[in-house]
Amino acid sequence: MRIGVVQLNSSDNPKANLQTTQDLIEKAALDGAEFIVTPEVTNIVSGDRAHQSITLQTQENDITLRAICAQAKNLEVWVLIGSLALLGGSNGRFLNRSFLINPTGEIAATYDKIHMFDAMISDTESYAESSGYQPGDRAVVTQTDFGTVGLSICYDIRFPQLYRDLAQAGAQIIFVPSAFTQQTGADHLQVLLRARAIETGCFIVAPCQTGTHPTQTAKVRNTYGHSMVIDPWGQVLLDAGVSQGISVLDLDLTLVEKARQRIPALQHDREYKKPKNV
Ligand SMILES: O=C(O)CNC(=O)[C@H](CS)NC(=O)CCC(=O)C(=O)O
């Protein structure tokens, strides 16, 4: 299975981001990628909710979704749009939704980010994703031509039970499209991704947003980059650094079974009483 990992420096202009994304998807396909993945919020990185409200579309009208479905069909490749920010959540909120698109250009699965990034990571940097986005409540595993895949997004990586559930439902590859902050990315991203790979015996594939994101507003956002691919034994197969662009590599899915035969921890869960502080 040849995978293409797209790393983006998305702006707050969806049209421009679509052009860049399509150019990079095409480049990955020309390099032989059969399954191409893009980061969280491929269509817009913005720190300004008002700007997002007047710029974003519903799923039905979204230009990025429509164009990339057509492109997947044209190139005959699988595409995971790591996520799109869309109108359509409850109480006027946005959705942070992944789309898995098959080589006939149809939507094979969607996933709404479950865990919302509400965090104060320093005196000057805080996030309140739950006030802007409606969270999902459904974990997703689905079949592809290459194997069984599980979907997740960014901050979900901090909730190991989700990954255990995906793996125990049959996932062999789990995607973690992300827009990590620079600080938490540097301090935590690689170790979190490797831990999830080791715990689940899955490939972990994390296409990421990177750099200082171009904006027409006053609110500048920076992300960490370093898109990564980790094998089921926890080895780092790819660290894409900080440049926008593509990385293409081959995944040997037989490594999933091999890792799980060596350490069958996925089958060793036991029931126990929750701890009480006494
Ligand atoms: O709001 C958007 O545009 C899209 N969503 C994001 O960028 C989200 C919420 S702000 N970012 C993360 O989840 C980063 C998590 C992270 O960095 C960590 O867990 O340390």
The ligand as a Gaussian input file, in Angstrom:
#p B3LYP/6-31G(d) Opt

LIG

0 1
 O      -10.074000      25.317000      15.245000
 C       -9.665000      24.891000      14.174000
 O       -9.368000      25.602000      13.200000
 C       -9.485000      23.419000      14.021000
 N       -9.177000      22.776000      15.232000
 C       -7.959000      22.786000      15.768000
 O       -6.997000      23.336000      15.271000
 C       -7.875000      22.055000      17.043000
 C       -8.658000      22.846000      18.061000
 S       -8.109000      24.525000      18.311000
 N       -6.521000      21.860000      17.470000
 C       -6.205000      20.830000      18.220000
 O       -7.016000      19.951000      18.529000
 C       -4.761000      20.824000      18.691000
 C       -4.537000      19.837000      19.804000
 C       -3.202000      20.027000      20.390000
 O       -2.384000      20.795000      19.925000
 C       -2.853000      19.229000      21.572000
 O       -3.567000      18.268000      21.938000
 O       -1.812000      19.548000      22.172000

